[in-house]
Amino acid sequence: MKIKNRLSLYFTLISCGALLLVLLALYFALFGFLKADFNNRLADRINVATKLYLDADELGSDSLLEVQQRYLEKLPNEVIRIYNNKNKVAFNATSGIYWDEATIEQVRKEGSITYQEGNRQVIGKFYHDNKGSFVILASAVDRNFKRRVIVLTRITVILFVCFSGILFFVSQWFAKNTLTPIQRIISQMRKIGSGNLHLRIGGTRNKDEIAELISNFNNLLQRLENTFELQQSFVSNASHELRTPLTSIMGEADVALEKQRSAREYERVLSSISADAMHLQSTITSLMELAQVDFNYTKAVLQPVRMDELLWEIQDHWQHRKGADKLKLNFAAFPDDESLLEINGNKPLLLIALNNIVDNAFKYSADAPVAISFEAAGQYLEIRVTDAGPGIKAEEVTEIFKSFYRVHATRNVPGSGVGLYITAKIIQLCGGAIEVESDGVSGSTFIITFNRTA
């Protein structure tokens, strides 16, 4: 059964159950009211008999009958009896019906009774005054009660059936409208495949569970897209970067084996093969590092990270490697609230990203001092890493964050070209952005910006 039909069924059953309880409560309330109303009218006759016959000595039985007929509605088969302390009839309003002594004594004992005898309603009351003790019993037949109960039952059944039908159609409409966003999500999900993982599910205006479902599904698609891109990138880069040195090694070896060579020529060939092998080893190491970072990237858990403490750790690390005063750390616009120094990120990955930038800065500036400035102003945190290298040309600025790309001016410096690619992905993961400022002649500044509210 579809969710829409199941919701409609549950809604209808619950609503009809509640409606049935309400109608039954009204039914029994009216049922009791009809009984009580008829008993109250019988009680009125007892009260009249008490006040006019027993309290008013000057009124006789004929006067009592006249008052009853004049001011009280006559009840079908109405009977009123007044019994004295000897259980003898002291007053007859009608004739033909008498009560036994057991009933009369029960009235004396309990003070008043109400019961049904066949189709007759009976009320009894005990009364005591200076003339003695009396028992008054009144009885009549409620001929309209059965008809009223039948009408009441019909009305209850009709109301229940009609409202149940209305509730069913309302529940169908309610379930359809409630599940419309899910139908739209299903329709959009069917369009997404391995070839178009860039597509996303459109959001809703309400901030409810469906919006949360869409958000989580879009996050899943983002991770899947990253995984596919990383896999394709790794395979493409590995096949390209491994093929080049292997082809060079095989070519050098084949040429050397074609004929007898001199010792100097063999030394040159072996030296070339050794250089290609070292390049191959460096490439394999870089690929393994890239694969590991990409793997961690897909599993990364983001937590609050104090960026000032992270920079102090980086400075301590490079001071041990390069010596004191090689990495200069400068803090500007330092906030009083320490929580403003935190971002939502992954500390191990951020260490890799920032160390890659600092490592490149030292590598390409011949170990000249490198400066890091840190500023926390407003909702942004900014880190600037400045080196004294040869600079990066404008046309190459957008290329340096691609895997295995090497700047032309620094291709003589050992490296694999994956460090900045890894750095850019880590910063993107942590909700930051990275850009480069350089005149292309001397020095470059890498600017990393984190949005604290991201």
PAMARPA-19567 format. One record per residue: residue in one letter; x, y, z negated of N, C-alpha, C in turn. Coordinates in steps of 0.1 Angstrom, whole numbers, padded with zeros to 4 digits, always signed. Example, Ala and Ser with C-alpha at 12.3 -4.5 7.8 and 13.67 -1.06 7.14 Angstrom:
2
A+0132-0057-0078+0123-0045-0078+0132-0033-0078/S+0128-0022-0071+0137-0011-0071+0129+0000-0079/
//
This chain:
454
M+0008-0012+0000+0000+0000+0000+0009+0013+0000/K+0006+0022+0008+0014+0034+0009+0012+0043-0004/I+0022+0051-0006+0021+0059-0018+0009+0068-0018/K+0006+0073-0006-0006+0082-0005-0019+0075-0010/N-0021+0063-0005-0033+0056-0009-0032+0052-0023/R-0020+0048-0028-0019+0044-0042-0022+0056-0051/L-0017+0068-0048-0019+0080-0056-0034+0083-0056/S-0040+0082-0044-0054+0085-0042-0063+0075-0051/L-0059+0062-0050-0066+0052-0058-0065+0055-0073/Y-0052+0057-0078-0050+0060-0092-0058+0072-0097/F-0057+0083-0088-0064+0095-0092-0079+0093-0093/T-0084+0086-0083-0099+0083-0083-0103+0075-0095/L-0095+0064-0098-0099+0055-0109-0098+0063-0123/I-0088+0071-0124-0086+0078-0137-0097+0089-0138/S-0100+0096-0127-0110+0106-0128-0124+0100-0130/C-0127+0089-0123-0140+0082-0124-0141+0077-0139/G-0130+0071-0144-0131+0066-0158-0134+0077-0167/A-0128+0089-0166-0130+0100-0174-0145+0105-0173/L-0149+0106-0160-0163+0110-0157-0173+0101-0163/L-0170+0087-0162-0179+0077-0168-0181+0079-0183/L-0169+0081-0189-0169+0084-0204-0178+0096-0208/V-0176+0107-0200-0184+0119-0203-0199+0116-0201/L-0202+0110-0189-0216+0107-0187-0223+0098-0197/L-0215+0087-0201-0220+0078-0212-0222+0086-0225/A-0212+0095-0228-0214+0103-0240-0226+0111-0240/L-0229+0118-0228-0241+0126-0226-0254+0117-0227/Y-0253+0105-0221-0264+0096-0220-0268+0092-0235/F-0258+0088-0242-0262+0083-0256-0265+0095-0265/A-0260+0107-0262-0263+0119-0270-0278+0123-0267/L-0282+0122-0254-0296+0125-0251-0305+0114-0256/F-0301+0102-0255-0308+0091-0260-0311+0093-0275/G-0301+0096-0282-0303+0098-0297-0311+0111-0299/F-0310+0121-0291-0318+0133-0292-0332+0130-0291/L-0336+0122-0281-0350+0119-0278-0356+0111-0290/K-0348+0102-0296-0352+0095-0308-0354+0104-0319/A-0344+0113-0321-0345+0122-0333-0356+0132-0331/D-0358+0137-0319-0369+0146-0317-0383+0141-0321/F-0385+0128-0316-0398+0122-0320-0399+0119-0335/N-0388+0115-0341-0388+0114-0355-0391+0127-0363/N-0385+0138-0357-0387+0151-0363-0402+0155-0363/R-0408+0151-0352-0423+0154-0351-0431+0146-0361/L-0427+0134-0363-0433+0126-0373-0430+0132-0387/A-0418+0136-0389-0415+0142-0402-0423+0155-0404/D-0426+0162-0394-0435+0174-0395-0448+0170-0401/R-0454+0159-0396-0467+0155-0402-0466+0151-0417/I-0455+0145-0420-0453+0142-0434-0452+0155-0443/N-0444+0164-0438-0443+0177-0445-0456+0184-0446/V-0464+0184-0435-0477+0190-0436-0486+0183-0446/A-0486+0170-0446-0494+0162-0455-0489+0165-0470/T-0476+0167-0472-0471+0170-0485-0476+0183-0490/K-0475+0194-0481-0478+0207-0486-0493+0210-0487/L-0500+0204-0478-0515+0208-0477-0523+0198-0486/Y-0519+0186-0487-0528+0177-0495-0523+0175-0509/L-0510+0174-0511-0505+0172-0524-0502+0185-0532/D-0496+0195-0526-0493+0207-0533-0505+0216-0534/A-0514+0217-0524-0526+0225-0524-0537+0217-0529/D-0541+0218-0541-0552+0209-0546-0565+0212-0540/E-0567+0225-0535-0580+0229-0530-0583+0223-0517/L-0573+0218-0510-0575+0212-0496-0578+0197-0497/G-0588+0193-0490-0591+0179-0489-0585+0172-0477/S-0589+0160-0475-0584+0153-0464-0590+0158-0451/D-0602+0163-0451-0608+0169-0439-0600+0181-0434/S-0597+0189-0444-0589+0201-0441-0575+0198-0435/L-0569+0188-0441-0556+0183-0436-0557+0179-0421/L-0567+0171-0418-0569+0167-0404-0572+0178-0395/E-0579+0188-0400-0582+0200-0391-0569+0208-0388/V-0560+0210-0399-0548+0217-0397-0539+0209-0387/Q-0538+0196-0388-0529+0188-0379-0534+0189-0365/Q-0547+0188-0363-0553+0189-0350-0551+0202-0343/R-0551+0213-0352-0551+0226-0347-0537+0231-0344/Y-0527+0228-0352-0514+0234-0351-0503+0224-0347/L-0506+0211-0348-0495+0201-0344-0500+0193-0332/E-0490+0191-0323-0494+0183-0311-0497+0169-0315/K-0508+0163-0310-0512+0150-0314-0503+0140-0307/L-0498+0130-0316-0489+0120-0311-0497+0107-0308/P-0493+0100-0298-0501+0087-0294-0501+0078-0306/N-0514+0073-0308-0516+0063-0319-0510+0067-0332/E-0512+0080-0335-0507+0086-0348-0514+0080-0360/V-0506+0077-0370-0511+0071-0383-0504+0078-0394/I-0511+0083-0404-0505+0089-0416-0512+0082-0429/R-0504+0077-0438-0509+0071-0450-0502+0078-0462/I-0510+0081-0473-0505+0086-0485-0509+0075-0496/Y-0498+0070-0503-0501+0060-0513-0497+0066-0527/N-0506+0063-0537-0504+0068-0550-0494+0059-0557/N-0493+0061-0571-0483+0053-0578-0487+0039-0580/K-0500+0035-0577-0504+0021-0577-0504+0015-0564/N-0498+0022-0554-0496+0017-0540-0510+0016-0534/K-0520+0024-0538-0533+0024-0532-0533+0036-0523/V-0541+0035-0512-0542+0046-0503-0549+0058-0509/A-0543+0069-0510-0549+0081-0515-0555+0090-0505/F-0550+0088-0492-0555+0096-0481-0553+0089-0468/N-0563+0088-0460-0563+0082-0447-0565+0093-0437/A-0555+0095-0428-0556+0104-0417-0563+0096-0405/T-0560+0084-0405-0566+0075-0394-0568+0061-0401/S-0574+0052-0394-0576+0039-0399-0571+0028-0390/G-0569+0017-0396-0565+0005-0388-0551+0000-0390/I-0542+0008-0396-0528+0004-0398-0525+0007-0413/Y-0519-0004-0420-0515-0003-0433-0501-0009-0435/W-0494-0004-0445-0481-0010-0448-0481-0018-0461/D-0473-0028-0461-0473-0037-0472-0465-0031-0484/E-0467-0037-0496-0461-0031-0508-0445-0031-0507/A-0440-0041-0500-0425-0041-0499-0420-0028-0492/T-0426-0024-0482-0422-0012-0475-0424+0000-0484/I-0436+0001-0491-0438+0012-0499-0428+0013-0510/E-0425+0001-0516-0415+0001-0527-0401+0005-0522/Q-0398+0002-0510-0385+0005-0504-0384+0021-0502/V-0395+0027-0499-0396+0042-0498-0394+0048-0512/R-0400+0042-0522-0398+0047-0535-0384+0046-0540/K-0378+0035-0536-0364+0032-0541-0354+0041-0533/E-0355+0042-0520-0345+0049-0512-0349+0064-0510/G-0361+0068-0513-0365+0082-0511-0370+0085-0498/S-0365+0079-0487-0370+0081-0474-0364+0070-0465/I-0372+0066-0455-0368+0056-0446-0372+0059-0432/T-0365+0054-0422-0368+0056-0408-0365+0043-0401/Y-0375+0037-0394-0372+0024-0387-0382+0023-0375/Q-0380+0013-0367-0389+0011-0356-0395-0003-0358/E-0408-0003-0355-0416-0015-0357-0424-0018-0344/G-0418-0027-0336-0424-0029-0322-0421-0017-0314/N-0431-0011-0308-0430+0001-0300-0433+0014-0308/R-0435+0012-0321-0438+0023-0330-0426+0028-0338/Q-0426+0041-0340-0416+0048-0348-0422+0050-0362/V-0415+0047-0373-0421+0049-0386-0412+0057-0395/I-0417+0066-0402-0410+0074-0412-0417+0074-0425/G-0410+0072-0436-0415+0072-0449-0408+0081-0458/K-0416+0088-0468-0409+0097-0477-0416+0096-0491/F-0408+0097-0501-0413+0096-0515-0414+0110-0520/Y-0426+0113-0527-0428+0126-0532-0434+0125-0546/H-0428+0133-0555-0433+0133-0569-0436+0147-0574/D-0448+0148-0580-0452+0161-0586-0459+0158-0599/N-0466+0169-0604-0473+0167-0617-0485+0158-0616/K-0490+0155-0604-0501+0147-0602-0497+0132-0601/G-0484+0130-0600-0480+0116-0599-0469+0114-0588/S-0467+0101-0585-0457+0098-0575-0464+0092-0563/F-0460+0097-0551-0467+0094-0539-0457+0089-0528/V-0461+0081-0520-0454+0076-0508-0462+0080-0496/I-0455+0087-0487-0462+0092-0474-0455+0084-0463/L-0463+0077-0455-0458+0070-0443-0465+0075-0431/A-0457+0078-0420-0463+0083-0408-0457+0074-0396/S-0466+0072-0386-0462+0063-0375-0469+0068-0363/A-0462+0066-0351-0468+0069-0338-0460+0062-0327/V-0465+0061-0315-0459+0055-0304-0454+0065-0294/D-0441+0065-0291-0435+0074-0281-0436+0068-0267/R-0448+0071-0261-0450+0065-0248-0441+0071-0237/N-0436+0083-0239-0427+0089-0229-0413+0085-0230/F-0409+0078-0241-0395+0075-0243-0389+0066-0232/K-0396+0056-0229-0391+0046-0219-0390+0053-0205/R-0400+0061-0202-0399+0069-0189-0387+0078-0189/R-0385+0085-0200-0374+0095-0201-0360+0087-0200/V-0360+0076-0206-0347+0068-0206-0344+0064-0192/I-0355+0059-0184-0353+0055-0170-0348+0067-0162/V-0354+0078-0163-0350+0090-0156-0336+0094-0159/L-0333+0094-0172-0319+0097-0177-0309+0087-0171/T-0312+0075-0170-0303+0065-0165-0301+0067-0150/R-0312+0070-0143-0310+0073-0128-0302+0085-0126/I-0304+0096-0133-0296+0108-0132-0281+0105-0134/T-0279+0097-0145-0265+0094-0148-0258+0086-0137/V-0265+0076-0132-0259+0068-0121-0257+0076-0108/I-0267+0084-0105-0266+0093-0093-0254+0102-0094/L-0253+0109-0106-0242+0118-0108-0228+0111-0107/F-0228+0099-0113-0215+0091-0113-0211+0087-0098/V-0221+0082-0090-0218+0078-0077-0214+0090-0068/C-0221+0101-0069-0219+0113-0061-0205+0119-0064/F-0202+0121-0077-0189+0126-0081-0178+0117-0078/S-0180+0104-0079-0169+0094-0076-0166+0096-0061/G-0176+0097-0052-0173+0099-0038-0165+0112-0036/I-0170+0123-0042-0163+0136-0041-0149+0135-0046/L-0147+0128-0057-0133+0127-0063-0124+0119-0053/F-0130+0108-0047-0122+0100-0037-0116+0109-0026/F-0125+0117-0020-0121+0125-0009-0112+0136-0013/V-0114+0142-0025-0105+0152-0031-0091+0146-0033/S-0091+0133-0038-0078+0127-0041-0071+0124-0028/Q-0078+0120-0018-0072+0118-0005-0065+0131+0000/W-0072+0142-0001-0067+0155+0003-0055+0159-0005/F-0056+0157-0018-0046+0160-0028-0033+0152-0025/A-0035+0139-0023-0023+0130-0021-0016+0134-0007/K-0024+0137+0003-0019+0140+0016-0011+0153+0015/N-0016+0163+0008-0009+0176+0007+0003+0175-0002/T+0002+0167-0012+0014+0165-0021+0025+0158-0014/L+0022+0148-0006+0033+0140+0001+0037+0146+0015/T+0031+0157+0019+0035+0163+0032+0050+0166+0032/P+0056+0172+0022+0070+0174+0022+0078+0161+0024/I+0074+0150+0018+0081+0138+0019+0079+0132+0033/Q+0068+0134+0040+0066+0130+0054+0075+0138+0063/R+0077+0151+0060+0086+0159+0067+0100+0154+0065/I+0104+0151+0053+0118+0146+0050+0120+0133+0058/I+0110+0124+0058+0112+0111+0065+0114+0114+0080/S+0106+0123+0086+0107+0127+0100+0121+0132+0103/Q+0126+0141+0094+0139+0146+0097+0150+0136+0095/M+0148+0127+0085+0159+0117+0083+0160+0108+0095/R+0149+0105+0102+0150+0096+0113+0158+0102+0124/K+0160+0115+0124+0168+0121+0135+0183+0121+0132/I+0187+0117+0120+0201+0118+0115+0207+0104+0117/G+0218+0104+0124+0226+0092+0126+0241+0095+0125/S+0249+0085+0128+0263+0086+0127+0269+0097+0136/G+0262+0100+0147+0267+0110+0157+0263+0124+0153/N+0254+0126+0144+0249+0140+0141+0248+0142+0126/L+0258+0138+0119+0257+0139+0104+0258+0153+0099/H+0260+0163+0109+0260+0177+0105+0246+0182+0102/L+0236+0175+0107+0222+0179+0104+0218+0178+0089/R+0209+0186+0085+0205+0186+0071+0190+0187+0070/I+0185+0183+0058+0171+0183+0056+0167+0197+0051/G+0157+0203+0057+0152+0216+0053+0147+0217+0039/G+0149+0228+0032+0145+0229+0018+0130+0232+0017/T+0125+0233+0005+0111+0237+0002+0111+0249-0006/R+0099+0256-0006+0098+0268-0014+0097+0266-0029/N+0092+0254-0033+0090+0251-0047+0103+0244-0052/K+0107+0248-0064+0118+0242-0071+0113+0230-0080/D+0110+0219-0073+0105+0207-0079+0113+0195-0077/E+0108+0183-0080+0116+0171-0078+0119+0168-0063/I+0110+0173-0054+0112+0171-0040+0124+0179-0035/A+0124+0192-0040+0136+0200-0037+0149+0194-0042/E+0148+0188-0054+0160+0182-0060+0164+0170-0051/L+0154+0162-0047+0157+0151-0038+0163+0155-0025/I+0158+0166-0019+0164+0171-0007+0179+0176-0009/S+0181+0183-0020+0194+0187-0024+0204+0176-0025/N+0200+0165-0033+0209+0154-0035+0211+0146-0022/F+0201+0145-0013+0203+0138+0000+0212+0146+0009/N+0211+0160+0009+0220+0168+0017+0234+0167+0012/N+0236+0166-0001+0249+0164-0007+0255+0151-0003/L+0246+0140-0002+0251+0127+0002+0255+0128+0017/L+0247+0135+0025+0251+0137+0039+0264+0144+0041/Q+0266+0154+0032+0279+0161+0032+0290+0152+0029/R+0289+0144+0019+0300+0135+0016+0302+0124+0027/L+0291+0119+0033+0292+0110+0044+0299+0117+0056/E+0295+0129+0059+0301+0136+0070+0316+0138+0068/N+0320+0142+0055+0334+0143+0052+0341+0130+0053/T+0335+0119+0049+0341+0106+0050+0344+0102+0064/F+0334+0104+0073+0335+0101+0087+0346+0110+0093/E+0346+0123+0090+0356+0131+0096+0370+0128+0091/L+0371+0124+0078+0384+0120+0073+0389+0107+0079/Q+0380+0098+0081+0384+0086+0087+0388+0088+0102/Q+0381+0096+0109+0384+0098+0123+0397+0106+0124/S+0399+0116+0115+0411+0124+0115+0423+0115+0111/F+0421+0106+0101+0433+0098+0097+0437+0089+0109/V+0427+0082+0115+0430+0073+0126+0437+0081+0138/S+0431+0092+0141+0437+0100+0152+0451+0105+0149/N+0453+0110+0137+0466+0115+0133+0476+0104+0132/A+0472+0093+0126+0481+0081+0124+0486+0076+0138/S+0476+0074+0147+0480+0069+0160+0489+0078+0168/H+0487+0091+0166+0495+0101+0174+0509+0102+0167/E+0509+0104+0154+0522+0107+0147+0531+0094+0147/L+0525+0083+0146+0533+0070+0146+0538+0066+0159/R+0530+0069+0170+0534+0065+0183+0546+0073+0188/T+0548+0085+0185+0559+0094+0190+0572+0089+0185/P+0575+0087+0172+0588+0082+0168+0591+0068+0172/L+0580+0060+0172+0582+0046+0177+0586+0045+0191/T+0579+0053+0199+0583+0054+0214+0597+0058+0215/S+0601+0068+0208+0615+0073+0209+0625+0063+0204/I+0622+0056+0194+0631+0045+0189+0633+0034+0199/M+0621+0030+0205+0621+0019+0215+0628+0024+0228/G+0626+0036+0231+0633+0041+0243+0648+0042+0242/E+0653+0047+0230+0667+0048+0228+0673+0034+0227/A+0666+0024+0221+0672+0011+0220+0672+0004+0234/D+0662+0006+0242+0662+0000+0256+0673+0006+0264/V+0675+0019+0263+0685+0025+0271+0699+0020+0267/A+0701+0019+0254+0714+0014+0249+0717-0001+0253/L+0706-0008+0255+0708-0022+0258+0709-0025+0273/E+0707-0015+0281+0708-0017+0295+0722-0021+0300/K+0732-0016+0293+0746-0019+0297+0755-0017+0285/Q+0767-0021+0287+0777-0019+0276+0780-0004+0274/R+0780+0000+0262+0782+0014+0259+0795+0015+0250/S+0800+0028+0250+0811+0031+0241+0807+0032+0227/A+0817+0031+0218+0814+0032+0204+0807+0045+0200/R+0812+0056+0207+0806+0069+0204+0792+0070+0209/E+0789+0063+0220+0775+0063+0225+0766+0055+0216/Y+0771+0044+0211+0763+0036+0202+0761+0044+0189/E+0771+0051+0184+0769+0060+0172+0758+0070+0175/R+0758+0076+0187+0748+0086+0190+0734+0080+0190/V+0733+0068+0196+0720+0061+0197+0715+0057+0183/L+0724+0052+0175+0720+0048+0161+0717+0060+0153/S+0724+0071+0155+0721+0083+0148+0707+0088+0152/S+0704+0088+0165+0690+0092+0170+0680+0083+0164/I+0682+0070+0165+0672+0060+0159+0670+0063+0144/S+0681+0065+0137+0680+0068+0123+0672+0081+0120/A+0674+0091+0128+0666+0103+0127+0651+0101+0129/D+0649+0093+0140+0635+0090+0143+0629+0081+0132/A+0637+0072+0127+0631+0063+0116+0628+0072+0103/M+0637+0081+0100+0634+0090+0089+0622+0098+0091/H+0620+0103+0104+0608+0110+0107+0596+0101+0106/L+0597+0089+0110+0586+0079+0109+0583+0077+0094/Q+0593+0075+0086+0591+0073+0072+0584+0085+0066/S+0588+0097+0069+0582+0109+0064+0567+0110+0069/T+0565+0106+0081+0551+0106+0086+0542+0096+0079/I+0548+0084+0077+0540+0074+0070+0537+0079+0055/T+0547+0085+0049+0545+0090+0035+0534+0101+0035/S+0534+0110+0045+0524+0120+0046+0511+0114+0049/L+0510+0104+0057+0497+0098+0060+0491+0091+0048/M+0500+0085+0040+0495+0078+0028+0490+0089+0018/E+0498+0100+0017+0494+0110+0008+0480+0116+0013/L+0479+0118+0026+0467+0124+0031+0455+0114+0029/A+0457+0101+0031+0447+0092+0028+0443+0092+0013/Q+0453+0093+0004+0450+0093-0010+0442+0105-0014/V+0446+0117-0009+0439+0129-0012+0425+0129-0006/D+0424+0124+0006+0410+0123+0012+0401+0113+0004/F+0407+0102-0001+0399+0093-0009+0395+0100-0022/N+0404+0107-0029+0401+0114-0041+0391+0125-0038/Y+0392+0131-0026+0383+0142-0023+0368+0137-0023/T+0366+0125-0017+0352+0120-0017+0347+0116-0030/K+0356+0113-0040+0352+0109-0053+0354+0120-0064/A+0358+0131-0060+0362+0142-0070+0350+0146-0078/V+0353+0147-0091+0343+0152-0101+0347+0166-0105/L+0338+0175-0103+0341+0189-0106+0338+0193-0121/Q+0348+0199-0127+0346+0203-0141+0352+0217-0143/P+0349+0223-0155+0355+0237-0157+0370+0236-0158/V+0377+0245-0151+0392+0245-0151+0396+0259-0154/R+0405+0260-0164+0411+0274-0168+0422+0276-0158/M+0420+0286-0149+0430+0289-0139+0443+0295-0144/D+0442+0303-0155+0454+0308-0160+0463+0297-0166/E+0457+0288-0173+0465+0277-0178+0471+0268-0167/L+0464+0267-0156+0468+0259-0144+0481+0266-0138/L+0480+0279-0137+0492+0286-0132+0504+0286-0141/W+0502+0285-0154+0513+0284-0163+0520+0270-0161/E+0512+0260-0159+0517+0247-0157+0525+0246-0144/I+0520+0253-0134+0528+0253-0121+0541+0261-0123/Q+0541+0272-0130+0553+0279-0132+0563+0271-0140/D+0559+0264-0150+0568+0255-0158+0574+0244-0149/H+0566+0238-0140+0571+0228-0131+0581+0233-0122/W+0579+0245-0116+0589+0250-0106+0601+0256-0113/Q+0600+0261-0125+0612+0265-0132+0621+0254-0135/H+0616+0242-0138+0625+0231-0140+0631+0226-0126/R+0624+0228-0115+0630+0224-0103+0639+0234-0096/K+0635+0247-0097+0643+0257-0090+0651+0266-0099/G+0647+0266-0112+0654+0275-0121+0646+0287-0126/A+0650+0293-0136+0642+0305-0141+0642+0316-0131/D+0631+0324-0132+0629+0336-0124+0627+0333-0109/K+0626+0320-0105+0624+0317-0091+0609+0319-0087/L+0601+0315-0097+0586+0317-0095+0581+0327-0105/K+0578+0338-0099+0573+0350-0108+0558+0350-0108/L+0553+0350-0121+0538+0350-0123+0534+0363-0128/N+0524+0369-0122+0519+0382-0126+0504+0382-0128/F+0499+0386-0139+0485+0386-0142+0480+0400-0142/A+0469+0403-0134+0463+0416-0133+0448+0415-0136/A+0442+0425-0142+0428+0425-0145+0424+0413-0153/F+0431+0411-0164+0428+0399-0172+0416+0402-0181/P+0405+0394-0180+0393+0397-0188+0395+0393-0203/D+0386+0400-0211+0386+0397-0226+0379+0383-0228/D+0369+0381-0220+0361+0368-0222+0369+0357-0215/E+0374+0347-0222+0382+0337-0216+0374+0328-0207/S+0361+0327-0209+0352+0319-0200+0352+0324-0186/L+0355+0337-0184+0356+0342-0171+0368+0338-0163/L+0377+0330-0170+0389+0325-0163+0387+0311-0158/E+0375+0306-0159+0372+0292-0155+0365+0292-0142/I+0367+0281-0134+0360+0278-0122+0356+0264-0123/N+0346+0260-0114+0342+0246-0114+0350+0239-0103/G+0360+0231-0108+0369+0224-0098+0375+0211-0104/N+0385+0206-0097+0391+0193-0101+0406+0197-0103/K+0410+0196-0115+0424+0201-0119+0435+0193-0112/P+0435+0180-0111+0446+0173-0104+0447+0177-0089/L+0435+0178-0083+0436+0182-0069+0440+0197-0067/L+0436+0206-0076+0440+0220-0076+0455+0221-0078/L+0461+0212-0086+0476+0212-0088+0482+0209-0075/I+0477+0198-0068+0483+0194-0055+0482+0206-0045/A+0470+0213-0045+0468+0223-0035+0478+0235-0037/L+0479+0240-0050+0487+0251-0053+0502+0248-0052/N+0506+0236-0056+0520+0232-0055+0524+0230-0040/N+0515+0226-0031+0518+0226-0017+0521+0240-0012/I+0513+0250-0016+0516+0263-0011+0530+0268-0016/V+0532+0266-0029+0545+0271-0035+0556+0263-0029/D+0555+0250-0027+0566+0242-0020+0569+0248-0006/N+0559+0251+0001+0561+0256+0015+0568+0270+0014/A+0564+0278+0004+0570+0291+0002+0585+0290-0001/F+0589+0281-0010+0603+0279-0012+0610+0273+0000/K+0603+0263+0007+0610+0256+0018+0613+0265+0029/Y+0603+0274+0033+0604+0282+0045+0611+0296+0042/S+0614+0299+0029+0621+0311+0026+0635+0308+0021/A+0640+0296+0023+0654+0293+0019+0656+0295+0004/D+0646+0290-0004+0646+0291-0019+0647+0305-0024/A+0642+0315-0016+0641+0329-0021+0630+0329-0032/P+0630+0339-0041+0620+0339-0051+0606+0340-0045/V+0596+0334-0052+0582+0334-0048+0574+0340-0059/A+0564+0348-0055+0556+0356-0065+0542+0351-0064/I+0536+0349-0076+0522+0345-0077+0515+0356-0085/S+0504+0362-0080+0496+0372-0087+0482+0366-0089/F+0477+0369-0101+0464+0363-0105+0455+0375-0110/E+0443+0376-0105+0434+0386-0108+0420+0380-0110/A+0414+0384-0122+0400+0379-0125+0392+0392-0127/A+0385+0395-0116+0376+0407-0116+0362+0404-0112/G+0352+0408-0119+0339+0405-0115+0336+0390-0114/Q+0329+0386-0104+0326+0372-0103+0336+0364-0095/Y+0347+0370-0091+0357+0364-0083+0371+0362-0090/L+0378+0351-0087+0391+0349-0092+0400+0349-0079/E+0411+0356-0079+0420+0357-0068+0434+0353-0071/I+0440+0344-0063+0454+0340-0065+0461+0343-0052/R+0472+0351-0053+0480+0354-0041+0494+0349-0043/V+0499+0341-0033+0512+0335-0033+0520+0341-0022/T+0531+0348-0025+0538+0356-0015+0552+0351-0014/D+0557+0348-0002+0571+0343+0000+0579+0353+0009/A+0591+0349+0011+0600+0358+0019+0605+0351+0031/G+0596+0342+0037+0599+0335+0049+0598+0343+0061/P+0599+0336+0073+0599+0343+0086+0585+0348+0090/G+0575+0345+0083+0562+0350+0086+0555+0341+0096/I+0542+0343+0098+0534+0335+0107+0527+0344+0117/K+0528+0341+0129+0522+0349+0140+0506+0348+0139/A+0500+0359+0144+0485+0360+0142+0478+0348+0149/E+0483+0344+0161+0477+0333+0168+0478+0319+0162/E+0488+0319+0152+0490+0306+0145+0484+0305+0132/V+0479+0317+0127+0473+0317+0113+0461+0307+0112/T+0453+0307+0123+0441+0298+0123+0444+0283+0125/E+0457+0281+0129+0460+0267+0132+0468+0260+0121/I+0473+0267+0112+0482+0261+0102+0475+0252+0092/F+0462+0253+0091+0454+0245+0082+0449+0232+0089/K+0453+0230+0101+0450+0217+0108+0461+0207+0105/S+0457+0194+0104+0466+0184+0100+0477+0182+0111/F+0490+0181+0106+0502+0179+0114+0506+0190+0123/Y+0500+0202+0120+0504+0214+0128+0516+0220+0122/R+0526+0223+0130+0538+0230+0125+0540+0243+0132/V+0543+0254+0124+0546+0267+0130+0558+0266+0138/H+0558+0272+0150+0569+0271+0160+0582+0276+0153/A+0582+0287+0146+0594+0293+0141+0600+0285+0130/T+0593+0275+0124+0599+0267+0113+0599+0252+0116/R+0599+0248+0129+0599+0234+0132+0612+0227+0129/N+0622+0235+0128+0635+0230+0124+0636+0226+0109/V+0626+0231+0101+0626+0228+0087+0619+0214+0085/P+0624+0205+0077+0618+0192+0075+0604+0194+0070/G+0594+0186+0075+0580+0187+0070+0572+0179+0079/S+0559+0176+0074+0550+0168+0082+0538+0175+0087/G+0535+0187+0081+0524+0195+0086+0511+0191+0080/V+0510+0184+0069+0498+0180+0063+0495+0187+0050/G+0505+0194+0045+0503+0200+0032+0492+0211+0031/L+0492+0220+0041+0482+0231+0041+0468+0225+0045/Y+0468+0215+0053+0455+0208+0056+0449+0203+0043/I+0457+0196+0035+0452+0191+0023+0448+0202+0013/T+0456+0213+0013+0453+0224+0004+0440+0230+0008/A+0437+0232+0021+0425+0239+0025+0413+0231+0021/K+0414+0217+0023+0402+0209+0019+0400+0209+0004/I+0410+0209-0004+0408+0209-0018+0402+0222-0023/I+0406+0233-0017+0401+0246-0021+0386+0247-0017/Q+0383+0242-0005+0369+0241+0000+0361+0233-0010/L+0366+0222-0014+0359+0213-0023+0355+0220-0036/C+0364+0229-0041+0362+0236-0054+0355+0249-0052/G+0349+0251-0040+0341+0263-0038+0349+0275-0035/G+0361+0274-0031+0370+0285-0028+0372+0288-0013/A+0380+0298-0010+0384+0301+0004+0398+0305+0004/I+0405+0302+0015+0419+0305+0016+0422+0312+0029/E+0430+0322+0029+0434+0330+0041+0448+0334+0040/V+0454+0339+0051+0468+0342+0052+0470+0356+0057/E+0478+0364+0050+0482+0377+0055+0497+0377+0059/S+0500+0381+0071+0514+0380+0075+0516+0389+0088/D+0527+0396+0088+0530+0405+0100+0537+0397+0111/G+0539+0384+0109+0546+0376+0119+0561+0378+0120/V+0566+0386+0111+0581+0389+0111+0588+0385+0098/S+0582+0389+0087+0589+0386+0074+0578+0385+0063/G+0579+0373+0057+0570+0371+0046+0556+0368+0049/S+0549+0360+0041+0535+0356+0042+0529+0356+0028/T+0516+0359+0028+0509+0359+0015+0496+0350+0017/F+0495+0339+0009+0484+0331+0009+0474+0336-0002/I+0462+0339+0002+0452+0344-0007+0441+0334-0009/I+0440+0330-0022+0429+0320-0025+0419+0327-0034/T+0406+0326-0030+0396+0332-0037+0385+0322-0042/F+0382+0323-0054+0371+0314-0060+0360+0323-0065/N+0348+0318-0061+0336+0325-0066+0331+0318-0078/R+0332+0325-0090+0329+0319-0102+0315+0314-0103/T+0305+0321-0096+0291+0317-0097+0288+0306-0087/A+0297+0302-0079+0294+0292-0069+0291+0278-0075/
//
